């Protein structure tokens, strides 16, 4: 299975930040209740960046049982808004891998954007980019 290449600087993340990123991916995938194969592929790629196999196993169970994981505010990178923005772009790519962006996914994306320290207007700009990407995927 080929994984996605992350835009976020995963190599610069500590173990806690990597787990947060993977948990955010899981929550984004589960947001609309419809888990597509493209979303699962993205998730499996995410697990390869997690150092701790126990964390990866725990996150797989959220997907298996379609249970939303708890997500707290992202810790760190207060002086690296670009790194946090790149995480949002990766999350958007995961969310739209099924060529749709449901209202539930939008709500979850807004929530994650806030947890990353972005305001509503900034997150809306990312959503606009996601909408454009979906439109460009259409035949």
Secondary structure as GFF3:
##gff-version 3
##sequence-region A 1 139
A	DSSP	three_ten_helix	10	12	.	.	.	ID=ss1
A	DSSP	alpha_helix	15	30	.	.	.	ID=ss2
A	DSSP	alpha_helix	37	47	.	.	.	ID=ss3
A	DSSP	alpha_helix	53	64	.	.	.	ID=ss4
A	DSSP	alpha_helix	81	95	.	.	.	ID=ss5
A	DSSP	three_ten_helix	96	98	.	.	.	ID=ss6
A	DSSP	alpha_helix	103	115	.	.	.	ID=ss7
A	DSSP	alpha_helix	120	137	.	.	.	ID=ss8
###
